[in-house]
Structure formats: C-alpha cells, structure tokens
Amino acid sequence: MTTLSVPERIDAVEGIDAEFGIELFESQVTSRHLDLAARRLGAARQGFYSIGSSGHEGNAAVAAALRVDDPALLHYRSGAFFVQRCRRIPGADPIRDVLLGVVAAATDPISGGRHKVIGSAAASIIPQTSTIASHLPRAVGLAFALDRAARQGVSCPWPADAVVVCSFGDASANHSTAVGAVNAALHAAHQGVPMPVLFVCEDNGLGISVPTAPDWIERAYGPRPGLTYLAADGCDLPDALGAAQDAAHLARTWRTPVFLHLRTVRLGGHAGSDMESAYRGPAEIAADLARDPLLGTARYLIGAGVADAAELLERYERIGARVRETAAQVVEEKRLDSAEAVIAPLAPARPAAVREDVVRTAAGRESSSGASQPSPPLTLAQAINHTLDELLTRDPDILVFGEDVARKGGVYGVTKGLRKRFGARRVFDTLLDEQAILGTALGTALAGFIPVPEVQYLAYLHNAADQIRGEAATLGFFSNGGYRNPMVLRIAGLAYQKGFGGHFHNDNSLAALRDIPGVIVAVPSRADDAAAILRTCVSAARVDGRVCVIIEPIALYHTRDLHPGDEAWLASPTIDHVPIGSARVHGTGTDLTIVTFGNGVPMSLRTAKNLAAQGISTRVLDLRWLNPLPLDDLLHHAEATGSVLIADETRSSGGVSESVYAALIDAGYRGALARVTSADSFIPLGPAADTVLLTESMIESAALRLVRR
C-alpha cells in the first residue's frame, strides 16, 4: 500500500484567530464546569454516577477540526468535543443537555433519563455509554458504509465525503475490540475499500488505577502498515488542533484510516467515587495538575495577546455561574417513574405495518431472473436461499455478509449463488472476526442499510456477544428511540449434526441471546416457516428498527424426511408472514401438548405418532419465537389438553424450558406440566453426543409418565 505523506503542519498561531481561540477556551471551560457540577450533584444525591472529562478538554480541538456532519462515536471523556460541536448547532444548549443527563431527567434530549450519555442527533453524535472500545467496530462499519450507500443510492444521514470519528482511552486501546476494529479497518483499506475513519486515542496514562507505559500506544499503533499515525499534546491546544486538522484532512482526502494519539491527563480520579490518592502518589497528581489543558490554553491566549488573565478568569466565572444556575434548575425536572416509560424504546412494535411490508415480497414473488413462479417443495436451507434472493431483488438496501457467505456460499450452501446474482457490493465475505462482522452490521444499519449478517456457528457468537448486548440492543434505549439498529442476524446453531463438530459446531446455548431486552430471537424448523420468519424479521428491522436473531438448526438444513423416505419435511415457502410471537400447532390432539422448537419439532412429531399407537392423542406446538415467547398460543394449547410436556433441546439450566415453565405458571395454568431437556454439558464428538442430548425416547418416556401419573 502506498505510504501517505503528512503535509506540513499548519502554523498553529496563525490558524487560531482571537475569536476562534476564545471559542475553544470557552468550550473547554464549559466542559470543566459541567464535571464540577456533576460531582456536586452526586455529592448532594441529586445526580448519579458519571465519568468526567477533566484533563481531556483538548478534544475540543478534534471537534473544531471536523464538520458537524461527520458522525462521531465518542469516548466518555469527550465533554469538550460535545460542547464545541453543539456550539455550531442553532438553538443547542450543551450545558442543559449534559446536566439533564447527570440528574437522569426524563427531559434529557438524548436518552430520556435512562443514562448519562454523550449524544445528539442534530450534532451527528451517536450516543455511547461507558464503553470499553465496544463502539469501534460500529465506527468502522459506518465508515465502510458511507461510500457504499452513495454508490447504491441508499438514503444515508451523512454525506459521502464524511469522516467517522471515534475516540477511546489508552487502556481501551488494549481491548480485543479496539485491536480488532483497527485491524478490520486496515484490512479493508488494504483491499482498496474506502475507510474514512479517524481513531482518536486520548491517552492519560491510566486505566482506572492501572498505568499505561508512556510509549505503549505509539509502539502498538505507530508502526502499523497502512495506518497513518499522528501524535500531539492534548494539553496544548494549538498542537492538538494542528494534528486534528491534519488527521481529518488525510482521512477525508484519502478515505483511509488515521490514528490520532492525544496525550492527555486525568484530573480528579476516574469517576466521582474514585479516590486516586489510594494508588497514585502526590508527585504524580501534581504533575498532571501542572499540565491542566485549561491553564495551557489560557497561557497560549495570553501569550498570543488574545486576552489577559483577568478577562479569561471573568469568562471562567461567568460560565461557571451559568452552569450552577442550570444545575439548580434541572434537579426539578421530572424523572422516569414507571417501567413502561423506561422500556418504551426497547421493543417498538407496529405489527400491521410489518405485515404490510412483508406483503411487498409476496406480491412480487420474482427472483433476480425476473421469473415469477411458485416454488417447489424445498429444504430449510433452500428456502432461506430462495427468500434471500427475493429480498435482495426487492430492496437495494439489503446486504448479506459474513465469513464464507459469498464465494463459497456458506459452509452449508445456504447463500450459494447470491454473490454471483447480486454482486460483491451486496453479498460479500468478511474477516474471521465476529466483532467485525457485527460491527459492520451496526455501522451499515446507521447508514441506512438493512444488514443481514451471518455468524457461522452459534458458539462463535460468544466471542462478540457484547456487540449485540452492549451496542445493538442499547442504542435505541440510550437514544430514546432516536437511533436504531435494524438488522437480521443469521446464525447456524443447535445440535444433532452428524459426523461433524463437537461443541463448537454443535452448540445448544441460547441463554446469552434470550437474556437481552428487546432482541427478537426466532428458531424455524421447517422450510415454510424459515422463509416467512426471515421475511418478517427483515420487515421488523425495516419498519421498527428491530434487532432480530434467527437461529437456523444445522441438522435440519438439508433434512427431507420426517419418516424415512416420505419427504414430509420439505415445504414450499408459501407462508408469507409469521407474526412475531406466534406459534404453530401440528395436530389437534386432546390428551397432551408437546411444546418444543427447532430440532424438537420433528422429534416430537415422530414421538406423537408413537404415542397415538398407544392411545394418546397429542398436538405439537412449535414455539418458533423464543423472544418474545408466544404466550397466548402457549396458554391456549396448554389449556386445550390440560397436560403439557416441554421438549427442550437446550440445557436443563439456562435453557428455554425454564422460561416456558414459568410463563405458563405465571399465566395461571394449573394443569399437568413437565419438561425434558438436554444435559448441562458441552456436546462431545461422535456417538457420545447422544448421551447428553434430548432424544425421542426421552420425550416419549416423559410423555407417558406425565399422562399416566
């Protein structure tokens, strides 16, 4: 890759006129006073836990070097950046906005009182919480999406020449998420993919109490091929501004990753409850105080003849008075006072609109070849492929990606042929990095796409679960619905895969997904349900911004028979829509309801046939949706027979059956109830797997015990 040359630094003194210098000083001072107010409010029990920006006020220079329409995903110490950027927004009041967050007021314009976050839609600041670099994969995904959106005609909130800026601390720079995000950006740029991302590492030399070696960030990131590395003293405003302007210019002009290393200090401890004197000596603390960026900017302005000390002090006091006055006002604001109010942004639902969007596909039924004809009976894998073809044909904003999904067509052939039909801009392979895959989904979703990423195996998701839990699921919550993460994540999972695997390729652990508020989790078992669930999830993502996860049972991908030779497990994908939270019943038995999902459905149907031979009339209820559970259907079919057996292929502890059991009891069901599950174990290779997995004989034995007791 061509090495970029850094243009000669602008003359910092000439680059900051009097008015601009005072503006930056006031942004820094405002941020400092907001920190002080937050600590006072916390001490008075009127405010809540927050991390201050004192010592990091040099990041006002980064805001000044960028445009308002450059999307920003910021470190929790980016208060001065926020203030400086909001100065450019007509009518914005960063003082009030920040303090409303500190006191968790329901009128907080970004989170609605759910968390103290730095964010503003008007200022193109996507809200982040106290993240440890978890926002970096999203930033890389957004940088990846900007050029792609412009070329594909997708409506994106930001211009094609925007630069994505993300800031983080020196300790976070060591986290695998940060390392992986930088690697993903460089990998994309190395292949000629535009990657206009500015990584800003604000290095104060501490991770709470753990020191970072003074030369570590430079050694770790300075020599990286393809990464333009710039460094500056974040406590020296002209130096920081010059470096930030250079960094922004390079990222915008060359559309490649740039790393800006700002050396800062941390004043006042990690957070309000942190006593840094417990782990830092007086000399260390005094040395940081001597580098206070506010004093550095004041000395610069005085030396340049812009203002004298008395004038700067007067501005400092005047801003402090305004902050204190606003703090006294915001404590009177109303706070969230009901569970309904708190959770409102988590699961927006407009089922009628979702169904209407699904019908757009059903009305066309056209493949990319233009042919409109009913589909023959298909396997589950074929139905998913067929439906992805329909969706990609219908909507140019859909992207399908993941490891091996393009050229190879997926390990199991589920995406075979899609790259050839729709091109590498819409169906593409990714790095072997689940955090990067999900970060790409998060970023492209912000840019207006509907991403359909694939994680190759369920066990691999756990490497990157925080991208769903800490990023995708929380964005709507912490932005009060102002931002959303529409996506449909496909994961090959569950067990019963013969002749292959072990615990990484046969994994039945769903607890980590089902525990995340607002995330939709579905498990189709038949081809027709798989097609309809995929359509419904894509429409729920588009209409309501939902995060959907579809667990596709590997063992059922190519299954054709329910009983040997009958091809009864093939189905034509003619069901257009499966409402979220609706089950499917097989049979009308009156003695027993077997509640199950995934591989448990054909197992239970075969068991039902055996039970019928013994005079027991059984219906099988396929849950289809594990979050939310189909409570109405569940209760209806439970009461219809008065006996319920939950056949759960996941584990006894932390599995699905526990919540189904609880849901029935909570809903008032008082009939016979039992469950049968797989063991609390990882899944071994070979025939040993049968010793820990749910079997048909186990289901039949449990059913007989239940109905005969």
Steps between C-alpha positions, in 0.01 A plus 500: 500500500626850420638681802319828555707806563377736769483859375692763690318598817308826476639783705297459817533865605378627163231230488326622817371854487378683808134411463570134428746476788247637747234266364717194559598624846135543594417149378777363718391705800138396452596136502702549820215673679261225392733249665508704818121534499458126448714431807307751710169350388626152579620604846158652566329180380329695225717362222626157414816318402682671218854508368650844444713644221737708714846493347366388161365839393746501211246294307320828429769539233390175336143628480625825353699316233200302379168591343168481679389236251793271582343224712665462841506205741666636808695402807328577830756777566401695187309776676691783334451342157126493567489862615709624208296320238170610654616861471449460127142375537241782505299491821712228663568532874775252591505614863138417561514184291793356694358589839161351415689177442691531827177520701330234282218734404229366272546815292862412419491547121716200415426212739179623661645444846629147450872571520746788494625469141673732257280516194301727272327421174526862387875494567550158334620351829380142537454440873737263677502399864804414712641275236836323492558549128182306416394783268806471276372212282183703438711803403694289252175359362361850455816618321470195275136586425533867400642445153287190448179688582580775252579251223190291562260791535417417862372793704774573754485771770858607422671616180722269298812702583443489877762373743401273790677592823518271800685574822618267777751480781847352519383211717216422256753496216621168641157339487446237233209705368723798425781289359255311281327816378826666395604176331169478313535860381854440375401172335221675308722792400773259390252357249411844369172536689442863606543518878477864618531440874691714749604309811569742786683346795485733801794373700501612864728214602248325724235231483325589829801410718712301255769708327566487126867512404577847358618365165254213466235657274761631257678164490174307459341717232773720354670235286182344358522475119221696335415696814593867496609580855506856634577609855446819692488641850134513590581754771643739239208638301692621192688172475181296542311712246774478240524122532122461494471712186770295332332176605156608378644622169682173438203281589264708286731532201644151482202309656738292709537440876686759706608460863527818709681450829418779746703499820276626777474495878227378728399746770285405796509123483329254271149588619327672787547204734865439413766610749813509288716582801460130590718398206681816383761699680479878565774573248313318219179685574682834519671435166164448333357812658791698357396380153136607541383576142294798616812664639687410182238666281489804726879538481485470122226764464677737734834448322337560161347825625145373453395568860645576838471290814222711652283467190546123482425466870185706454388267220578199719287637785217605273475154343522341845211714621286398204578133557412526869177683419401234246590223745264652755223496240540148365469332838134601490440314175282189499669160492380174352250355743363182345628182344293575192677833451845347549457214256301686233791529251606136541243321291305728266236294328273586210385154394257624236771706332741208521249272331437758229872518431523121479224493243713705263707185447206268476336715232804480274636149551767580241856375504788695355438326168161665481311172508186495711404144585402304808784329675514118515538334840836599647729414786547753776834612354353537152208702636734745671703537180183549296371765742829690513489507120151652513597757760820605323302537178234709666712737707836649396580592861534137617853367555594136563844433644710288732789257488477269195152621396597638157731294281444176688132565565528412867629187668163333436422666165226719644617814315625319190468700179398828663833674439491406132145632464530820703867588490777542755374839621187339643610145584853487634742309716640645822793443728502207738397733782149497642547843657585640156203322341257644754673838495446510125133428560476772765671758282318422177169510690576856612572592138157388377557137404315192624790266575452123508830378647585139567697359792622163386425304818310578818806430716689772312248766599626495857825654379306813415174489697554852635453638150140382534451557872706815560465668161208384285247450779586815693519762223125553479474487878768762564380725217132478598428352159688775316745250354434139406684186393292321238661163434423134452779282631502144366682237705543132423453322828363233729605136500435160337746563218632157410861422416627849568553739777541461868405787723598781261286373214223353713402760758164517677560804722245775438494667841735783404264608222168452674620711793538820292205740531330587173685253278279271292612135496344252257565132423334362187471124457336469156569656161173692484542643850865587432406703193216682674699569817784646293260728314332608822831575669627707206178700507515542879854632459391739227176621657584500871880494499503165679804285570404148393694177543401188310652175624499257208516133610798353314370146523178605322663700217485211252247273670240367256316233695293496815481121473740308276432567133186713540653841413250645746746754634525679167267798464428772248566846649147621441439635850563870459497626855544359848400760761768549761407301809266254329536122524404225255303197603523159337202276565189529714571249773296530818711306752838669488672813367871468427658845496825514305703677230782438251617139483243418765216547251563201272614297802173578678289430191654156469443447872137608459452224242638243746274635775197478273567129460471481880169688505638843594379786283770768471545843346845654446544872552800650318589818690690647201572816703710471816500872571229608534340168586159436338318526832144509370546193278691324774228546758219418255646165396607415854146544628357316198654173620571565868836320470817667376842350435777741404751323274804725514817420307692765695643442844315436822656808661469822306299334226171596338276268703555692825340813359221308329427329829496832686288668232229236529491513879499882500210497252294285736537159339437233764494182294761225482841635404843344446814560301772289343828654387855440393761467773702787644800415288702600201437275201774243432606343172341190353245268658580638845284801405192280529567457871450870577244608241123477510378189317166379370498217750544755780206700367281190475589378850434844650168523315385162627594588858310827475173371356490184718586648836 
